[in-house]
Amino acid sequence: MTAVVAAQGLGKKYGRRWALSDLTLEVPAGRVVGLVGPNGAGKTTLLSLACGQIAPTSGTITVLGGTPAAGPAQLAKVGYVAQDTPLYPGLSIADHLRLGARLNPTWDHELARRRVERLGLDPARRAGRLSGGQRAQLALTLGIAKRPELLILDEPVSALDPLARREFMRGLMEAVADQELSVVFSSHLVSDLERTCDHLIVLAGSRLRISGDAEELLATHHRLTGPRRDPGRLPADQHVVSASHTDRQSTLIVRTTAPILDPAWTVSQVSLEDLVLAYMDTPPPAAAPRPVLEIQR
Ligand SMILES: Nc1ncnc2c1ncn2[C@@H]1O[C@H](COP(=O)(O)OP(=O)(O)OP(=O)(O)O)[C@@H](O)[C@H]1O
């Protein structure tokens, strides 16, 4: 199956600073991918590279098997909703839908009309008069009605209140269920990912920290709690993602596919949030010996 996004040694430099560095990953089709990382991690840079708004400084990226933005066919396959949900403030909702129809060969007018109606939006209302949540919903409608194979959303819900956020995510998940759609969306909010994503990409400090199937990641990461222990002395197949210690006790998050047999450890499951935070908090492996995060209390 063609990867939705495949990157090899991908990097983007602004001036002397790498915004994204040495990123290699492959995301299978048909997934809802959560891209998460702290401010300045490189999320927008990666999404902009994926939709061809900017060109890589190093490495390669292919999207649905093609070069981003390389011609009308490639453009038609990818929908992109940028971070600030850019709309034309002076144009009405109906104008936006007409513009969508003019610009996109695969435009589904009926779908767009139905969504606007269900959202209770007046088609005559100007975009500049909409609330943040309504603007985000209109931008999502434009992205979905284009009927892309891949929809890229850059922090679509960051400015919304919890209710509007839930409505937005519901609309997105309905579109995923109704259409054969892959989605990549970035967020700071791990709670949004927890409910919706089946694939996770964590960036921090311009580098990839982890990427993979969400269920698989949850199944292979564990929290170990037990008497204080040097994390460097764990079996080689237990990769320590993070470690924190009190005088007597150690708490580790480890990645392993093997069972943990040491009876000194109490082993518990990690949540997606635990996992994301553990990777987000840590410097990249090249910069730090195991464990990658060690907190003394
Ligand atoms: N056009 C630009 N010119 C110079 N530096 C840039 C530019 N765009 C991004 N950067 C820098 O690249 C790095 C990554 O930025 P990026 O916007 O990709 O991060 P992000 O993870 O999307 O952040 P946020 O969550 O705050 O939106 C940051 O250090 C940022 O300052």
The ligand as a MOL file (V3000), in Angstrom:
LIG
                    3D

  0  0  0     0  0            999 V3000
M  V30 BEGIN CTAB
M  V30 COUNTS 31 33 0 0 0
M  V30 BEGIN ATOM
M  V30 1 N 9.5010 31.2860 8.1090 0
M  V30 2 C 10.3480 31.0410 9.1030 0
M  V30 3 N 11.5010 31.7260 9.2070 0
M  V30 4 C 12.3830 31.4730 10.2000 0
M  V30 5 N 12.2050 30.5270 11.1510 0
M  V30 6 C 11.0750 29.8190 11.1090 0
M  V30 7 C 10.0950 30.0420 10.0950 0
M  V30 8 N 9.0780 29.1700 10.3100 0
M  V30 9 C 9.4060 28.4600 11.4150 0
M  V30 10 N 10.6000 28.8380 11.8970 0
M  V30 11 C 11.3000 28.2730 13.0570 0
M  V30 12 O 11.3450 26.8690 12.8850 0
M  V30 13 C 11.1020 26.1950 14.1120 0
M  V30 14 C 9.9230 25.2500 13.9410 0
M  V30 15 O 8.7590 26.0300 13.7340 0
M  V30 16 P 7.3320 25.4050 13.4420 0
M  V30 17 O 6.3900 26.5350 13.1660 0
M  V30 18 O 7.4660 24.3460 12.4340 0
M  V30 19 O 7.0010 24.7430 14.8680 0
M  V30 20 P 5.6280 24.1930 15.4430 0
M  V30 21 O 5.9290 22.8820 16.0770 0
M  V30 22 O 4.5710 24.2250 14.4120 0
M  V30 23 O 5.3070 25.2860 16.5660 0
M  V30 24 P 3.9200 25.7980 17.1720 0
M  V30 25 O 3.3570 24.6750 17.9440 0
M  V30 26 O 4.3350 26.9370 18.0380 0
M  V30 27 O 3.0440 26.2200 16.0220 0
M  V30 28 C 10.8890 27.2670 15.1650 0
M  V30 29 O 12.1120 27.4550 15.8320 0
M  V30 30 C 10.5300 28.4950 14.3410 0
M  V30 31 O 10.9590 29.6650 14.9920 0
M  V30 END ATOM
M  V30 BEGIN BOND
M  V30 1 1 1 2
M  V30 2 1 2 3
M  V30 3 2 2 7
M  V30 4 2 3 4
M  V30 5 1 4 5
M  V30 6 2 5 6
M  V30 7 1 6 7
M  V30 8 1 6 10
M  V30 9 1 7 8
M  V30 10 2 8 9
M  V30 11 1 9 10
M  V30 12 1 10 11
M  V30 13 1 11 12
M  V30 14 1 11 30
M  V30 15 1 12 13
M  V30 16 1 13 14
M  V30 17 1 13 28
M  V30 18 1 14 15
M  V30 19 1 15 16
M  V30 20 2 16 17
M  V30 21 1 16 18
M  V30 22 1 16 19
M  V30 23 1 19 20
M  V30 24 2 20 21
M  V30 25 1 20 22
M  V30 26 1 20 23
M  V30 27 1 23 24
M  V30 28 2 24 25
M  V30 29 1 24 26
M  V30 30 1 24 27
M  V30 31 1 28 29
M  V30 32 1 28 30
M  V30 33 1 30 31
M  V30 END BOND
M  V30 END CTAB
M  END
